[in-house]
Amino acid sequence: MNFKSGEAFELIDEGRFTDLFMRLLGWSRPDLGPIEVVIDDKTYVITNVAAYRGVRVFSCHGYRDWE
């Protein structure tokens, strides 16, 4: 597999995590549905974006803006 770091950073910046893990890194498609999580009395939805041998990657939009 030929890893393209520039493309990886572009996908991360764009929030395209499923493309990053599936297309660029060769992981499998997500196999779990969305999960609601409550933090400080606010509900967030985490989304499974990829899976690989029992490991899952999740994304949560809107939790905090990290600077």
N, CA, C and O atoms as CSV, one atom per row, in Angstrom:
chain,resi,resn,atom,element,x,y,z
A,1,MET,N,N,0.846,-1.175,0.000
A,1,MET,CA,C,0.000,0.000,0.000
A,1,MET,C,C,0.894,1.242,0.000
A,1,MET,O,O,1.823,1.355,0.800
A,2,ASN,N,N,0.602,2.145,-0.889
A,2,ASN,CA,C,1.362,3.389,-0.996
A,2,ASN,C,C,0.631,4.479,-0.217
A,2,ASN,O,O,-0.397,4.980,-0.672
A,3,PHE,N,N,1.150,4.848,0.946
A,3,PHE,CA,C,0.495,5.833,1.813
A,3,PHE,C,C,0.826,7.240,1.341
A,3,PHE,O,O,1.985,7.579,1.099
A,4,LYS,N,N,-0.225,8.055,1.216
A,4,LYS,CA,C,-0.057,9.437,0.769
A,4,LYS,C,C,-0.407,10.363,1.929
A,4,LYS,O,O,-1.579,10.636,2.185
A,5,SER,N,N,0.623,10.844,2.628
A,5,SER,CA,C,0.378,11.650,3.825
A,5,SER,C,C,-0.337,12.959,3.512
A,5,SER,O,O,-1.175,13.404,4.296
A,6,GLY,N,N,-0.021,13.579,2.384
A,6,GLY,CA,C,-0.698,14.824,2.020
A,6,GLY,C,C,-2.183,14.632,1.861
A,6,GLY,O,O,-2.975,15.452,2.325
A,7,GLU,N,N,-2.567,13.550,1.207
A,7,GLU,CA,C,-3.984,13.239,1.030
A,7,GLU,C,C,-4.632,12.915,2.373
A,7,GLU,O,O,-5.777,13.294,2.618
A,8,ALA,N,N,-3.907,12.218,3.241
A,8,ALA,CA,C,-4.433,11.872,4.564
A,8,ALA,C,C,-4.745,13.135,5.359
A,8,ALA,O,O,-5.815,13.235,5.958
A,9,PHE,N,N,-3.832,14.094,5.372
A,9,PHE,CA,C,-4.062,15.332,6.109
A,9,PHE,C,C,-5.225,16.125,5.515
A,9,PHE,O,O,-5.975,16.770,6.248
A,10,GLU,N,N,-5.374,16.079,4.211
A,10,GLU,CA,C,-6.497,16.754,3.555
A,10,GLU,C,C,-7.827,16.134,3.994
A,10,GLU,O,O,-8.776,16.853,4.306
A,11,LEU,N,N,-7.890,14.817,4.016
A,11,LEU,CA,C,-9.112,14.130,4.452
A,11,LEU,C,C,-9.422,14.434,5.918
A,11,LEU,O,O,-10.585,14.607,6.280
A,12,ILE,N,N,-8.405,14.499,6.750
A,12,ILE,CA,C,-8.602,14.836,8.166
A,12,ILE,C,C,-9.136,16.259,8.283
A,12,ILE,O,O,-10.103,16.500,9.006
A,13,ASP,N,N,-8.516,17.201,7.580
A,13,ASP,CA,C,-8.959,18.596,7.630
A,13,ASP,C,C,-10.402,18.754,7.173
A,13,ASP,O,O,-11.127,19.611,7.679
A,14,GLU,N,N,-10.822,17.926,6.217
A,14,GLU,CA,C,-12.181,17.994,5.678
A,14,GLU,C,C,-13.173,17.165,6.496
A,14,GLU,O,O,-14.373,17.189,6.219
A,15,GLY,N,N,-12.681,16.429,7.504
A,15,GLY,CA,C,-13.565,15.594,8.316
A,15,GLY,C,C,-14.057,14.352,7.596
A,15,GLY,O,O,-15.087,13.788,7.966
A,16,ARG,N,N,-13.339,13.922,6.582
A,16,ARG,CA,C,-13.742,12.750,5.788
A,16,ARG,C,C,-13.030,11.504,6.320
A,16,ARG,O,O,-12.179,10.921,5.649
A,17,PHE,N,N,-13.395,11.118,7.528
A,17,PHE,CA,C,-12.696,10.037,8.220
A,17,PHE,C,C,-12.975,8.664,7.624
A,17,PHE,O,O,-12.093,7.805,7.617
A,18,THR,N,N,-14.189,8.444,7.125
A,18,THR,CA,C,-14.484,7.165,6.488
A,18,THR,C,C,-13.606,6.980,5.262
A,18,THR,O,O,-13.060,5.896,5.054
A,19,ASP,N,N,-13.458,8.022,4.444
A,19,ASP,CA,C,-12.565,7.940,3.280
A,19,ASP,C,C,-11.127,7.681,3.711
A,19,ASP,O,O,-10.426,6.875,3.098
A,20,LEU,N,N,-10.691,8.359,4.759
A,20,LEU,CA,C,-9.329,8.178,5.256
A,20,LEU,C,C,-9.071,6.724,5.630
A,20,LEU,O,O,-8.111,6.115,5.158
A,21,PHE,N,N,-9.928,6.175,6.475
A,21,PHE,CA,C,-9.673,4.818,6.977
A,21,PHE,C,C,-9.969,3.742,5.943
A,21,PHE,O,O,-9.207,2.782,5.827
A,22,MET,N,N,-11.055,3.875,5.190
A,22,MET,CA,C,-11.411,2.818,4.244
A,22,MET,C,C,-10.581,2.870,2.963
A,22,MET,O,O,-9.977,1.873,2.569
A,23,ARG,N,N,-10.555,4.011,2.329
A,23,ARG,CA,C,-9.896,4.102,1.029
A,23,ARG,C,C,-8.375,4.192,1.158
A,23,ARG,O,O,-7.646,3.522,0.426
A,24,LEU,N,N,-7.905,5.011,2.077
A,24,LEU,CA,C,-6.465,5.243,2.170
A,24,LEU,C,C,-5.742,4.195,3.020
A,24,LEU,O,O,-4.621,3.798,2.701
A,25,LEU,N,N,-6.389,3.748,4.103
A,25,LEU,CA,C,-5.729,2.813,5.021
A,25,LEU,C,C,-6.208,1.366,4.894
A,25,LEU,O,O,-5.623,0.466,5.497
A,26,GLY,N,N,-7.268,1.137,4.114
A,26,GLY,CA,C,-7.714,-0.228,3.847
A,26,GLY,C,C,-8.562,-0.866,4.934
A,26,GLY,O,O,-8.687,-2.090,4.975
A,27,TRP,N,N,-9.153,-0.056,5.824
A,27,TRP,CA,C,-10.012,-0.590,6.869
A,27,TRP,C,C,-11.358,-0.992,6.279
A,27,TRP,O,O,-11.644,-0.693,5.119
A,28,SER,N,N,-12.183,-1.667,7.073
A,28,SER,CA,C,-13.507,-2.113,6.642
A,28,SER,C,C,-14.552,-1.040,6.910
A,28,SER,O,O,-14.313,-0.073,7.633
A,29,ARG,N,N,-15.723,-1.242,6.299
A,29,ARG,CA,C,-16.807,-0.277,6.486
A,29,ARG,C,C,-17.311,-0.294,7.922
A,29,ARG,O,O,-17.127,-1.282,8.632
A,30,PRO,N,N,-17.944,0.789,8.353
A,30,PRO,CA,C,-18.484,0.846,9.710
A,30,PRO,C,C,-19.490,-0.280,9.931
A,30,PRO,O,O,-20.262,-0.614,9.032
A,31,ASP,N,N,-19.478,-0.859,11.120
A,31,ASP,CA,C,-20.398,-1.967,11.385
A,31,ASP,C,C,-21.281,-1.720,12.609
A,31,ASP,O,O,-21.985,-2.624,13.059
A,32,LEU,N,N,-21.244,-0.508,13.144
A,32,LEU,CA,C,-22.110,-0.138,14.263
A,32,LEU,C,C,-22.875,1.126,13.903
A,32,LEU,O,O,-22.386,1.970,13.152
A,33,GLY,N,N,-24.075,1.246,14.445
A,33,GLY,CA,C,-24.867,2.447,14.221
A,33,GLY,C,C,-24.426,3.576,15.131
A,33,GLY,O,O,-23.555,3.392,15.982
A,34,PRO,N,N,-25.027,4.746,14.954
A,34,PRO,CA,C,-24.708,5.900,15.794
A,34,PRO,C,C,-25.015,5.625,17.272
A,34,PRO,O,O,-25.939,4.878,17.594
A,35,ILE,N,N,-24.233,6.236,18.160
A,35,ILE,CA,C,-24.405,6.061,19.602
A,35,ILE,C,C,-24.534,7.447,20.239
A,35,ILE,O,O,-23.747,8.349,19.954
A,36,GLU,N,N,-25.537,7.599,21.103
A,36,GLU,CA,C,-25.696,8.865,21.813
A,36,GLU,C,C,-24.919,8.827,23.118
A,36,GLU,O,O,-24.969,7.844,23.858
A,37,VAL,N,N,-24.193,9.918,23.391
A,37,VAL,CA,C,-23.387,10.041,24.595
A,37,VAL,C,C,-23.749,11.365,25.259
A,37,VAL,O,O,-23.859,12.388,24.584
A,38,VAL,N,N,-23.934,11.352,26.581
A,38,VAL,CA,C,-24.256,12.575,27.307
A,38,VAL,C,C,-23.013,13.033,28.070
A,38,VAL,O,O,-22.435,12.278,28.852
A,39,ILE,N,N,-22.612,14.287,27.826
A,39,ILE,CA,C,-21.465,14.888,28.494
A,39,ILE,C,C,-21.903,16.261,28.985
A,39,ILE,O,O,-22.364,17.090,28.201
A,40,ASP,N,N,-21.757,16.496,30.281
A,40,ASP,CA,C,-22.159,17.785,30.863
A,40,ASP,C,C,-23.581,18.171,30.465
A,40,ASP,O,O,-23.832,19.307,30.064
A,41,ASP,N,N,-24.501,17.231,30.577
A,41,ASP,CA,C,-25.926,17.434,30.294
A,41,ASP,C,C,-26.229,17.765,28.833
A,41,ASP,O,O,-27.321,18.249,28.535
A,42,LYS,N,N,-25.318,17.525,27.943
A,42,LYS,CA,C,-25.558,17.734,26.518
A,42,LYS,C,C,-25.357,16.410,25.794
A,42,LYS,O,O,-24.402,15.681,26.062
A,43,THR,N,N,-26.267,16.110,24.874
A,43,THR,CA,C,-26.216,14.845,24.144
A,43,THR,C,C,-25.464,15.021,22.823
A,43,THR,O,O,-25.739,15.938,22.050
A,44,TYR,N,N,-24.519,14.129,22.587
A,44,TYR,CA,C,-23.747,14.111,21.351
A,44,TYR,C,C,-23.957,12.763,20.682
A,44,TYR,O,O,-24.232,11.766,21.349
A,45,VAL,N,N,-23.826,12.737,19.372
A,45,VAL,CA,C,-23.921,11.488,18.620
A,45,VAL,C,C,-22.533,11.157,18.096
A,45,VAL,O,O,-21.915,11.952,17.388
A,46,ILE,N,N,-22.053,9.968,18.454
A,46,ILE,CA,C,-20.777,9.516,17.891
A,46,ILE,C,C,-21.093,8.506,16.788
A,46,ILE,O,O,-21.982,7.665,16.917
A,47,THR,N,N,-20.340,8.620,15.712
A,47,THR,CA,C,-20.593,7.816,14.523
A,47,THR,C,C,-19.403,6.928,14.233
A,47,THR,O,O,-18.265,7.396,14.187
A,48,ASN,N,N,-19.662,5.651,14.037
A,48,ASN,CA,C,-18.628,4.690,13.662
A,48,ASN,C,C,-18.235,4.967,12.206
A,48,ASN,O,O,-19.078,4.897,11.311
A,49,VAL,N,N,-16.957,5.281,11.971
A,49,VAL,CA,C,-16.524,5.618,10.617
A,49,VAL,C,C,-15.729,4.499,9.939
A,49,VAL,O,O,-15.586,4.502,8.716
A,50,ALA,N,N,-15.214,3.548,10.713
A,50,ALA,CA,C,-14.453,2.441,10.134
A,50,ALA,C,C,-14.221,1.370,11.191
A,50,ALA,O,O,-14.344,1.617,12.390
A,51,ALA,N,N,-13.879,0.162,10.711
A,51,ALA,CA,C,-13.583,-0.952,11.619
A,51,ALA,C,C,-12.429,-1.772,11.036
A,51,ALA,O,O,-12.237,-1.839,9.822
A,52,TYR,N,N,-11.668,-2.394,11.945
A,52,TYR,CA,C,-10.582,-3.272,11.510
A,52,TYR,C,C,-10.270,-4.253,12.624
A,52,TYR,O,O,-9.769,-3.866,13.680
A,53,ARG,N,N,-10.566,-5.527,12.387
A,53,ARG,CA,C,-10.269,-6.612,13.331
A,53,ARG,C,C,-10.723,-6.312,14.761
A,53,ARG,O,O,-9.974,-6.522,15.715
A,54,GLY,N,N,-11.937,-5.826,14.896
A,54,GLY,CA,C,-12.510,-5.576,16.210
A,54,GLY,C,C,-12.259,-4.184,16.765
A,54,GLY,O,O,-12.816,-3.824,17.803
A,55,VAL,N,N,-11.434,-3.400,16.093
A,55,VAL,CA,C,-11.174,-2.023,16.515
A,55,VAL,C,C,-12.107,-1.109,15.732
A,55,VAL,O,O,-12.237,-1.249,14.516
A,56,ARG,N,N,-12.752,-0.181,16.417
A,56,ARG,CA,C,-13.647,0.772,15.758
A,56,ARG,C,C,-13.103,2.184,15.915
A,56,ARG,O,O,-12.490,2.520,16.929
A,57,VAL,N,N,-13.334,3.003,14.900
A,57,VAL,CA,C,-12.996,4.421,14.947
A,57,VAL,C,C,-14.311,5.182,14.928
A,57,VAL,O,O,-15.185,4.909,14.106
A,58,PHE,N,N,-14.445,6.144,15.845
A,58,PHE,CA,C,-15.658,6.946,15.940
A,58,PHE,C,C,-15.324,8.412,15.732
A,58,PHE,O,O,-14.206,8.861,15.985
A,59,SER,N,N,-16.327,9.144,15.263
A,59,SER,CA,C,-16.201,10.582,15.082
A,59,SER,C,C,-17.362,11.261,15.799
A,59,SER,O,O,-18.482,10.751,15.813
A,60,CYS,N,N,-17.077,12.416,16.393
A,60,CYS,CA,C,-18.116,13.189,17.067
A,60,CYS,C,C,-17.986,14.643,16.640
A,60,CYS,O,O,-17.075,15.346,17.078
A,61,HIS,N,N,-18.882,15.086,15.798
A,61,HIS,CA,C,-18.858,16.486,15.350
A,61,HIS,C,C,-19.561,17.359,16.385
A,61,HIS,O,O,-20.618,17.004,16.908
A,62,GLY,N,N,-18.964,18.483,16.663
A,62,GLY,CA,C,-19.600,19.462,17.536
A,62,GLY,C,C,-19.292,19.330,19.004
A,62,GLY,O,O,-19.863,20.068,19.806
A,63,TYR,N,N,-18.400,18.409,19.404
A,63,TYR,CA,C,-18.100,18.294,20.835
A,63,TYR,C,C,-17.384,19.533,21.327
A,63,TYR,O,O,-17.840,20.184,22.267
A,64,ARG,N,N,-16.286,19.859,20.715
A,64,ARG,CA,C,-15.528,21.070,21.054
A,64,ARG,C,C,-14.711,21.472,19.845
A,64,ARG,O,O,-14.352,20.643,19.008
A,65,ASP,N,N,-14.433,22.733,19.772
A,65,ASP,CA,C,-13.530,23.206,18.719
A,65,ASP,C,C,-12.134,23.275,19.313
A,65,ASP,O,O,-11.826,24.185,20.083
A,66,TRP,N,N,-11.293,22.315,18.957
A,66,TRP,CA,C,-9.928,22.283,19.475
A,66,TRP,C,C,-9.099,23.281,18.702
A,66,TRP,O,O,-9.188,23.361,17.477
A,67,GLU,N,N,-8.314,24.021,19.398
A,67,GLU,CA,C,-7.449,25.009,18.737
A,67,GLU,C,C,-6.010,24.603,18.847
A,67,GLU,O,O,-5.130,25.307,18.351
